Amino acid sequence: MNMGSMCSLNPPEEVELADMLCGLHPWADQVRFTRGGGDASGVALRIARATTDRSVVAICGYHGWQDWYLAANLGENDALRGHLLAGLNPLGVPRELRGTAVTFKYNHRDELSAIIDQFGDKLAAVIMEPCRNKEPDPGFLQFVRESTRRCGALLIFDEITIGWRLAYGGAHLKLGITPDIAVFAKALGNGHPIGAVIGTKAAMRGAHESFISSTYWTESVGPAAAVATLQKLGSTDAPAHVARIGSMIMESWRRHGESSRLPVHVEEGFPCLAHFSFKHPESEKLRTLYTQLMLERGFLAGTSIYPTLAHESDTVALYDRAIEEVFEEIAIALDSGNLDGAMRGAVAMSGFQRLI
């Protein structure tokens, strides 16, 4: 940073990072960089459409804010805009993009088959997270891989969230399924802005033909942070650590939820993406009050936690004591019928829906 981090030429750290990523992923030959996950997903889709010269994309999961993705929420007429994925309003997305993005749910082979049957040689790509909260059904990813090959579409794995948390190099390496393109961000730079699109030489052909460019994509702090992050992740078993910490946190939620008789439901799945919910008609109020009470105890807490290497057992012990106190306080308010009186402010807005 002291030497100046902004230049329109490629920084040497970018070349080093590209070599590291291709070394970790022997199936990949080329890399394009961005400075964020939404941009990386958009670049991956632009490349896929340029390579295949097709327009339609099948999506599963959440992949960002851009027009290509929110086009999935453009219904058959304007009255249906926003009907598919709650919280993802496509206002501002051109109506003319209607029908260019179609959706299927994770593990639903029949939905993907119907898309391929309908669009056939118009399908440019299938973009999806290789997994989100749990392992795929046996044979599901193999089915997706074979289906895309048969119809000539590219398979893009979005590793932006699950990525390095489940396995060094990404979940797809652990699951044994090779995509045509993979996308990384978030954890790749340990918080510094960086996004990466890696792919086979054949799949990335469109990157050399379509105009894809941004001055800030050659800023050098992102690649430098990513190189340092990969070196750190390569020298420690981060997936095992975050799984252990996440498991401890999930057990804390279960134990104190039961002891306080609160309707706490700890979602089954990967501990590295631990989350719970309140199974109650007033769930949004309970969720809001939980965050408010945890803030009073020094914790910025939602109903999900993505553990890091910085989280240790002593941190979890402090958190566990706060959870015990907060769950008890919420239970008293709920049992007394004074939930509104216990609130410190308005009910928080809910998040958006995912295709999982």
Contacts in CASP RR format, 6 or more apart in sequence:
PFRMAT RR
TARGET T0000
AUTHOR 0000-0000-0000
METHOD contacts of the structure
MODEL  1
MNMGSMCSLNPPEEVELADMLCGLHPWADQVRFTRGGGDASGVALRIARA
TTDRSVVAICGYHGWQDWYLAANLGENDALRGHLLAGLNPLGVPRELRGT
AVTFKYNHRDELSAIIDQFGDKLAAVIMEPCRNKEPDPGFLQFVRESTRR
CGALLIFDEITIGWRLAYGGAHLKLGITPDIAVFAKALGNGHPIGAVIGT
KAAMRGAHESFISSTYWTESVGPAAAVATLQKLGSTDAPAHVARIGSMIM
ESWRRHGESSRLPVHVEEGFPCLAHFSFKHPESEKLRTLYTQLMLERGFL
AGTSIYPTLAHESDTVALYDRAIEEVFEEIAIALDSGNLDGAMRGAVAMS
GFQRLI
1 221 0 8 1.000
4 220 0 8 1.000
5 11 0 8 1.000
5 219 0 8 1.000
5 220 0 8 1.000
5 221 0 8 1.000
6 215 0 8 1.000
6 216 0 8 1.000
6 219 0 8 1.000
6 220 0 8 1.000
7 218 0 8 1.000
7 219 0 8 1.000
7 220 0 8 1.000
8 215 0 8 1.000
8 218 0 8 1.000
9 218 0 8 1.000
10 218 0 8 1.000
11 218 0 8 1.000
11 219 0 8 1.000
11 220 0 8 1.000
11 223 0 8 1.000
11 224 0 8 1.000
13 220 0 8 1.000
13 222 0 8 1.000
13 223 0 8 1.000
13 224 0 8 1.000
13 226 0 8 1.000
13 227 0 8 1.000
14 33 0 8 1.000
14 218 0 8 1.000
14 220 0 8 1.000
14 223 0 8 1.000
16 223 0 8 1.000
16 227 0 8 1.000
17 31 0 8 1.000
17 33 0 8 1.000
17 196 0 8 1.000
17 223 0 8 1.000
17 226 0 8 1.000
17 227 0 8 1.000
17 230 0 8 1.000
18 30 0 8 1.000
18 31 0 8 1.000
18 33 0 8 1.000
20 227 0 8 1.000
20 230 0 8 1.000
21 28 0 8 1.000
21 31 0 8 1.000
21 184 0 8 1.000
21 196 0 8 1.000
21 198 0 8 1.000
21 230 0 8 1.000
22 28 0 8 1.000
22 29 0 8 1.000
22 30 0 8 1.000
22 31 0 8 1.000
22 198 0 8 1.000
24 168 0 8 1.000
24 169 0 8 1.000
24 173 0 8 1.000
24 230 0 8 1.000
25 169 0 8 1.000
25 173 0 8 1.000
25 182 0 8 1.000
25 198 0 8 1.000
25 199 0 8 1.000
27 178 0 8 1.000
27 199 0 8 1.000
27 200 0 8 1.000
28 182 0 8 1.000
28 198 0 8 1.000
28 199 0 8 1.000
28 200 0 8 1.000
29 199 0 8 1.000
29 200 0 8 1.000
29 201 0 8 1.000
29 204 0 8 1.000
30 198 0 8 1.000
30 199 0 8 1.000
30 200 0 8 1.000
30 201 0 8 1.000
30 204 0 8 1.000
30 207 0 8 1.000
31 196 0 8 1.000
31 197 0 8 1.000
31 198 0 8 1.000
31 199 0 8 1.000
32 43 0 8 1.000
32 47 0 8 1.000
32 196 0 8 1.000
32 197 0 8 1.000
32 204 0 8 1.000
32 207 0 8 1.000
32 212 0 8 1.000
33 194 0 8 1.000
33 195 0 8 1.000
33 196 0 8 1.000
33 197 0 8 1.000
33 217 0 8 1.000
33 218 0 8 1.000
33 223 0 8 1.000
34 40 0 8 1.000
34 43 0 8 1.000
34 185 0 8 1.000
34 194 0 8 1.000
34 195 0 8 1.000
34 196 0 8 1.000
34 197 0 8 1.000
34 214 0 8 1.000
34 217 0 8 1.000
35 193 0 8 1.000
35 194 0 8 1.000
35 195 0 8 1.000
35 214 0 8 1.000
35 216 0 8 1.000
35 217 0 8 1.000
35 219 0 8 1.000
35 222 0 8 1.000
36 185 0 8 1.000
36 193 0 8 1.000
36 194 0 8 1.000
36 195 0 8 1.000
37 64 0 8 1.000
37 160 0 8 1.000
37 183 0 8 1.000
37 185 0 8 1.000
37 186 0 8 1.000
37 195 0 8 1.000
38 63 0 8 1.000
38 64 0 8 1.000
38 65 0 8 1.000
38 66 0 8 1.000
38 160 0 8 1.000
38 185 0 8 1.000
39 195 0 8 1.000
39 214 0 8 1.000
39 217 0 8 1.000
40 160 0 8 1.000
40 183 0 8 1.000
40 184 0 8 1.000
40 185 0 8 1.000
40 195 0 8 1.000
40 196 0 8 1.000
40 197 0 8 1.000
41 63 0 8 1.000
41 64 0 8 1.000
41 66 0 8 1.000
41 69 0 8 1.000
41 127 0 8 1.000
41 158 0 8 1.000
41 160 0 8 1.000
41 183 0 8 1.000
42 63 0 8 1.000
42 66 0 8 1.000
42 68 0 8 1.000
43 197 0 8 1.000
43 207 0 8 1.000
43 212 0 8 1.000
44 125 0 8 1.000
44 127 0 8 1.000
44 156 0 8 1.000
44 181 0 8 1.000
44 183 0 8 1.000
44 197 0 8 1.000
45 57 0 8 1.000
45 68 0 8 1.000
45 124 0 8 1.000
45 125 0 8 1.000
45 127 0 8 1.000
45 156 0 8 1.000
46 210 0 8 1.000
46 212 0 8 1.000
47 181 0 8 1.000
47 197 0 8 1.000
47 203 0 8 1.000
47 204 0 8 1.000
47 206 0 8 1.000
47 207 0 8 1.000
47 210 0 8 1.000
47 212 0 8 1.000
48 57 0 8 1.000
48 124 0 8 1.000
48 125 0 8 1.000
48 127 0 8 1.000
48 153 0 8 1.000
48 154 0 8 1.000
48 156 0 8 1.000
48 180 0 8 1.000
48 181 0 8 1.000
48 203 0 8 1.000
49 55 0 8 1.000
49 57 0 8 1.000
49 124 0 8 1.000
49 125 0 8 1.000
49 210 0 8 1.000
50 205 0 8 1.000
50 206 0 8 1.000
50 207 0 8 1.000
50 209 0 8 1.000
50 210 0 8 1.000
51 154 0 8 1.000
51 202 0 8 1.000
51 203 0 8 1.000
51 204 0 8 1.000
51 205 0 8 1.000
51 206 0 8 1.000
52 124 0 8 1.000
52 125 0 8 1.000
52 152 0 8 1.000
52 153 0 8 1.000
52 154 0 8 1.000
54 121 0 8 1.000
54 122 0 8 1.000
54 123 0 8 1.000
54 124 0 8 1.000
54 153 0 8 1.000
55 100 0 8 1.000
55 122 0 8 1.000
55 124 0 8 1.000
56 99 0 8 1.000
56 100 0 8 1.000
56 101 0 8 1.000
56 102 0 8 1.000
56 119 0 8 1.000
56 122 0 8 1.000
56 123 0 8 1.000
56 124 0 8 1.000
57 68 0 8 1.000
57 100 0 8 1.000
57 101 0 8 1.000
57 102 0 8 1.000
57 123 0 8 1.000
57 124 0 8 1.000
57 125 0 8 1.000
57 126 0 8 1.000
57 127 0 8 1.000
58 101 0 8 1.000
58 102 0 8 1.000
58 103 0 8 1.000
58 104 0 8 1.000
58 112 0 8 1.000
58 115 0 8 1.000
58 116 0 8 1.000
58 119 0 8 1.000
58 123 0 8 1.000
58 125 0 8 1.000
58 126 0 8 1.000
58 127 0 8 1.000
58 153 0 8 1.000
59 69 0 8 1.000
59 72 0 8 1.000
59 101 0 8 1.000
59 102 0 8 1.000
59 103 0 8 1.000
59 104 0 8 1.000
59 126 0 8 1.000
59 127 0 8 1.000
59 128 0 8 1.000
59 355 0 8 1.000
60 103 0 8 1.000
60 104 0 8 1.000
60 105 0 8 1.000
60 106 0 8 1.000
60 112 0 8 1.000
60 126 0 8 1.000
60 127 0 8 1.000
60 128 0 8 1.000
60 129 0 8 1.000
60 355 0 8 1.000
60 356 0 8 1.000
61 106 0 8 1.000
61 128 0 8 1.000
61 129 0 8 1.000
61 132 0 8 1.000
61 158 0 8 1.000
61 354 0 8 1.000
61 355 0 8 1.000
61 356 0 8 1.000
62 352 0 8 1.000
62 354 0 8 1.000
62 355 0 8 1.000
63 69 0 8 1.000
63 127 0 8 1.000
63 158 0 8 1.000
67 93 0 8 1.000
67 94 0 8 1.000
67 97 0 8 1.000
68 97 0 8 1.000
68 100 0 8 1.000
68 101 0 8 1.000
69 101 0 8 1.000
70 88 0 8 1.000
70 89 0 8 1.000
70 90 0 8 1.000
70 93 0 8 1.000
71 90 0 8 1.000
71 93 0 8 1.000
71 97 0 8 1.000
71 98 0 8 1.000
71 99 0 8 1.000
71 100 0 8 1.000
71 101 0 8 1.000
72 84 0 8 1.000
72 85 0 8 1.000
72 101 0 8 1.000
72 102 0 8 1.000
72 103 0 8 1.000
73 81 0 8 1.000
73 82 0 8 1.000
73 83 0 8 1.000
73 84 0 8 1.000
73 85 0 8 1.000
73 88 0 8 1.000
73 89 0 8 1.000
73 90 0 8 1.000
73 93 0 8 1.000
74 80 0 8 1.000
74 81 0 8 1.000
74 82 0 8 1.000
74 90 0 8 1.000
74 93 0 8 1.000
74 95 0 8 1.000
74 97 0 8 1.000
74 98 0 8 1.000
74 99 0 8 1.000
75 81 0 8 1.000
75 82 0 8 1.000
75 83 0 8 1.000
75 84 0 8 1.000
75 98 0 8 1.000
76 98 0 8 1.000
78 95 0 8 1.000
81 89 0 8 1.000
81 90 0 8 1.000
81 91 0 8 1.000
82 88 0 8 1.000
82 89 0 8 1.000
82 90 0 8 1.000
84 103 0 8 1.000
85 103 0 8 1.000
85 352 0 8 1.000
85 353 0 8 1.000
85 354 0 8 1.000
85 355 0 8 1.000
86 352 0 8 1.000
86 353 0 8 1.000
87 351 0 8 1.000
87 352 0 8 1.000
87 353 0 8 1.000
88 352 0 8 1.000
88 353 0 8 1.000
102 115 0 8 1.000
102 118 0 8 1.000
102 119 0 8 1.000
103 111 0 8 1.000
103 355 0 8 1.000
104 111 0 8 1.000
104 112 0 8 1.000
104 114 0 8 1.000
104 115 0 8 1.000
104 355 0 8 1.000
105 111 0 8 1.000
105 355 0 8 1.000
105 356 0 8 1.000
106 128 0 8 1.000
106 129 0 8 1.000
106 132 0 8 1.000
106 136 0 8 1.000
106 140 0 8 1.000
106 355 0 8 1.000
106 356 0 8 1.000
107 136 0 8 1.000
107 137 0 8 1.000
107 140 0 8 1.000
109 140 0 8 1.000
109 143 0 8 1.000
112 126 0 8 1.000
112 143 0 8 1.000
112 144 0 8 1.000
112 147 0 8 1.000
113 147 0 8 1.000
115 123 0 8 1.000
116 123 0 8 1.000
116 147 0 8 1.000
116 150 0 8 1.000
116 151 0 8 1.000
116 153 0 8 1.000
120 151 0 8 1.000
121 151 0 8 1.000
121 152 0 8 1.000
123 151 0 8 1.000
123 152 0 8 1.000
123 153 0 8 1.000
124 153 0 8 1.000
124 154 0 8 1.000
125 148 0 8 1.000
125 153 0 8 1.000
125 154 0 8 1.000
125 155 0 8 1.000
125 156 0 8 1.000
125 181 0 8 1.000
126 144 0 8 1.000
126 147 0 8 1.000
126 148 0 8 1.000
126 153 0 8 1.000
126 154 0 8 1.000
126 155 0 8 1.000
126 156 0 8 1.000
127 156 0 8 1.000
127 157 0 8 1.000
127 158 0 8 1.000
128 144 0 8 1.000
128 156 0 8 1.000
128 157 0 8 1.000
128 158 0 8 1.000
129 157 0 8 1.000
129 158 0 8 1.000
129 159 0 8 1.000
129 161 0 8 1.000
129 162 0 8 1.000
129 171 0 8 1.000
130 136 0 8 1.000
130 141 0 8 1.000
130 157 0 8 1.000
130 159 0 8 1.000
130 162 0 8 1.000
130 170 0 8 1.000
130 171 0 8 1.000
130 172 0 8 1.000
130 175 0 8 1.000
130 177 0 8 1.000
130 179 0 8 1.000
131 162 0 8 1.000
131 166 0 8 1.000
131 171 0 8 1.000
131 175 0 8 1.000
131 270 0 8 1.000
132 161 0 8 1.000
132 162 0 8 1.000
132 273 0 8 1.000
132 354 0 8 1.000
132 356 0 8 1.000
133 267 0 8 1.000
133 268 0 8 1.000
133 269 0 8 1.000
133 270 0 8 1.000
133 273 0 8 1.000
133 275 0 8 1.000
133 356 0 8 1.000
134 268 0 8 1.000
134 269 0 8 1.000
134 270 0 8 1.000
135 175 0 8 1.000
136 175 0 8 1.000
141 175 0 8 1.000
141 176 0 8 1.000
141 177 0 8 1.000
142 177 0 8 1.000
144 155 0 8 1.000
144 177 0 8 1.000
145 155 0 8 1.000
145 177 0 8 1.000
145 178 0 8 1.000
145 179 0 8 1.000
148 154 0 8 1.000
148 155 0 8 1.000
148 180 0 8 1.000
154 179 0 8 1.000
154 180 0 8 1.000
154 181 0 8 1.000
154 203 0 8 1.000
155 179 0 8 1.000
155 180 0 8 1.000
155 181 0 8 1.000
156 179 0 8 1.000
156 180 0 8 1.000
156 181 0 8 1.000
156 182 0 8 1.000
156 183 0 8 1.000
157 171 0 8 1.000
157 172 0 8 1.000
157 177 0 8 1.000
157 179 0 8 1.000
157 181 0 8 1.000
157 182 0 8 1.000
157 183 0 8 1.000
158 182 0 8 1.000
158 183 0 8 1.000
159 169 0 8 1.000
159 170 0 8 1.000
159 171 0 8 1.000
159 172 0 8 1.000
159 182 0 8 1.000
159 183 0 8 1.000
159 184 0 8 1.000
160 183 0 8 1.000
160 184 0 8 1.000
160 185 0 8 1.000
160 186 0 8 1.000
161 186 0 8 1.000
161 273 0 8 1.000
162 170 0 8 1.000
162 171 0 8 1.000
162 270 0 8 1.000
162 272 0 8 1.000
162 273 0 8 1.000
163 169 0 8 1.000
163 170 0 8 1.000
163 171 0 8 1.000
163 184 0 8 1.000
163 187 0 8 1.000
164 170 0 8 1.000
164 184 0 8 1.000
164 187 0 8 1.000
164 188 0 8 1.000
164 233 0 8 1.000
164 238 0 8 1.000
164 239 0 8 1.000
165 187 0 8 1.000
165 238 0 8 1.000
165 239 0 8 1.000
165 242 0 8 1.000
165 270 0 8 1.000
165 272 0 8 1.000
165 273 0 8 1.000
165 306 0 8 1.000
166 174 0 8 1.000
166 239 0 8 1.000
166 270 0 8 1.000
166 272 0 8 1.000
167 173 0 8 1.000
167 174 0 8 1.000
167 239 0 8 1.000
168 233 0 8 1.000
168 234 0 8 1.000
168 238 0 8 1.000
168 239 0 8 1.000
170 182 0 8 1.000
170 184 0 8 1.000
172 178 0 8 1.000
172 179 0 8 1.000
172 182 0 8 1.000
179 199 0 8 1.000
180 199 0 8 1.000
180 200 0 8 1.000
180 202 0 8 1.000
180 203 0 8 1.000
181 197 0 8 1.000
181 198 0 8 1.000
181 199 0 8 1.000
181 200 0 8 1.000
181 203 0 8 1.000
181 204 0 8 1.000
182 197 0 8 1.000
182 198 0 8 1.000
182 199 0 8 1.000
183 195 0 8 1.000
183 196 0 8 1.000
183 197 0 8 1.000
184 195 0 8 1.000
184 196 0 8 1.000
184 198 0 8 1.000
185 194 0 8 1.000
185 195 0 8 1.000
185 196 0 8 1.000
187 229 0 8 1.000
188 194 0 8 1.000
188 195 0 8 1.000
188 196 0 8 1.000
188 226 0 8 1.000
188 229 0 8 1.000
188 230 0 8 1.000
189 222 0 8 1.000
189 225 0 8 1.000
189 226 0 8 1.000
189 229 0 8 1.000
190 225 0 8 1.000
190 228 0 8 1.000
190 229 0 8 1.000
190 232 0 8 1.000
191 225 0 8 1.000
192 221 0 8 1.000
192 222 0 8 1.000
192 225 0 8 1.000
192 226 0 8 1.000
193 219 0 8 1.000
193 221 0 8 1.000
193 222 0 8 1.000
194 222 0 8 1.000
194 223 0 8 1.000
194 225 0 8 1.000
194 226 0 8 1.000
196 226 0 8 1.000
197 207 0 8 1.000
232 309 0 8 1.000
236 309 0 8 1.000
238 309 0 8 1.000
239 272 0 8 1.000
241 307 0 8 1.000
241 309 0 8 1.000
242 271 0 8 1.000
242 272 0 8 1.000
242 306 0 8 1.000
242 307 0 8 1.000
242 308 0 8 1.000
242 309 0 8 1.000
242 311 0 8 1.000
243 270 0 8 1.000
243 271 0 8 1.000
243 272 0 8 1.000
244 271 0 8 1.000
245 271 0 8 1.000
245 307 0 8 1.000
245 311 0 8 1.000
245 312 0 8 1.000
245 313 0 8 1.000
245 316 0 8 1.000
246 271 0 8 1.000
246 272 0 8 1.000
246 274 0 8 1.000
246 305 0 8 1.000
246 307 0 8 1.000
247 271 0 8 1.000
247 274 0 8 1.000
248 313 0 8 1.000
248 316 0 8 1.000
248 320 0 8 1.000
249 271 0 8 1.000
249 274 0 8 1.000
249 305 0 8 1.000
249 307 0 8 1.000
249 316 0 8 1.000
249 319 0 8 1.000
250 266 0 8 1.000
250 271 0 8 1.000
250 274 0 8 1.000
250 276 0 8 1.000
252 316 0 8 1.000
252 319 0 8 1.000
252 320 0 8 1.000
252 323 0 8 1.000
253 264 0 8 1.000
253 266 0 8 1.000
253 276 0 8 1.000
253 323 0 8 1.000
254 264 0 8 1.000
254 266 0 8 1.000
256 262 0 8 1.000
256 264 0 8 1.000
256 320 0 8 1.000
256 323 0 8 1.000
256 324 0 8 1.000
256 327 0 8 1.000
256 328 0 8 1.000
257 264 0 8 1.000
257 327 0 8 1.000
258 264 0 8 1.000
259 324 0 8 1.000
259 327 0 8 1.000
260 324 0 8 1.000
260 327 0 8 1.000
260 328 0 8 1.000
260 330 0 8 1.000
260 331 0 8 1.000
261 331 0 8 1.000
262 278 0 8 1.000
262 286 0 8 1.000
262 327 0 8 1.000
262 330 0 8 1.000
262 331 0 8 1.000
262 334 0 8 1.000
263 278 0 8 1.000
263 279 0 8 1.000
263 280 0 8 1.000
264 276 0 8 1.000
264 277 0 8 1.000
264 278 0 8 1.000
264 279 0 8 1.000
264 327 0 8 1.000
265 276 0 8 1.000
265 277 0 8 1.000
265 278 0 8 1.000
265 279 0 8 1.000
266 274 0 8 1.000
266 275 0 8 1.000
266 276 0 8 1.000
267 274 0 8 1.000
267 275 0 8 1.000
267 276 0 8 1.000
267 277 0 8 1.000
271 307 0 8 1.000
272 306 0 8 1.000
272 307 0 8 1.000
273 304 0 8 1.000
273 306 0 8 1.000
274 304 0 8 1.000
274 305 0 8 1.000
274 306 0 8 1.000
274 307 0 8 1.000
275 303 0 8 1.000
275 304 0 8 1.000
275 305 0 8 1.000
276 303 0 8 1.000
276 304 0 8 1.000
277 283 0 8 1.000
277 287 0 8 1.000
277 303 0 8 1.000
278 286 0 8 1.000
278 287 0 8 1.000
278 290 0 8 1.000
278 303 0 8 1.000
280 286 0 8 1.000
280 334 0 8 1.000
282 334 0 8 1.000
282 339 0 8 1.000
284 347 0 8 1.000
284 348 0 8 1.000
284 350 0 8 1.000
285 339 0 8 1.000
285 340 0 8 1.000
285 343 0 8 1.000
285 347 0 8 1.000
286 330 0 8 1.000
286 334 0 8 1.000
286 339 0 8 1.000
287 302 0 8 1.000
287 303 0 8 1.000
287 348 0 8 1.000
288 343 0 8 1.000
288 345 0 8 1.000
288 346 0 8 1.000
288 347 0 8 1.000
288 348 0 8 1.000
289 330 0 8 1.000
289 333 0 8 1.000
289 339 0 8 1.000
289 342 0 8 1.000
289 343 0 8 1.000
289 344 0 8 1.000
290 301 0 8 1.000
290 302 0 8 1.000
290 303 0 8 1.000
290 326 0 8 1.000
290 330 0 8 1.000
291 301 0 8 1.000
291 302 0 8 1.000
291 348 0 8 1.000
292 343 0 8 1.000
292 344 0 8 1.000
292 345 0 8 1.000
293 325 0 8 1.000
293 326 0 8 1.000
293 329 0 8 1.000
293 330 0 8 1.000
294 300 0 8 1.000
294 301 0 8 1.000
294 302 0 8 1.000
294 322 0 8 1.000
294 326 0 8 1.000
295 301 0 8 1.000
297 322 0 8 1.000
297 325 0 8 1.000
297 326 0 8 1.000
298 322 0 8 1.000
299 319 0 8 1.000
299 322 0 8 1.000
301 319 0 8 1.000
301 322 0 8 1.000
329 342 0 8 1.000
330 342 0 8 1.000
333 339 0 8 1.000
333 341 0 8 1.000
333 342 0 8 1.000
END
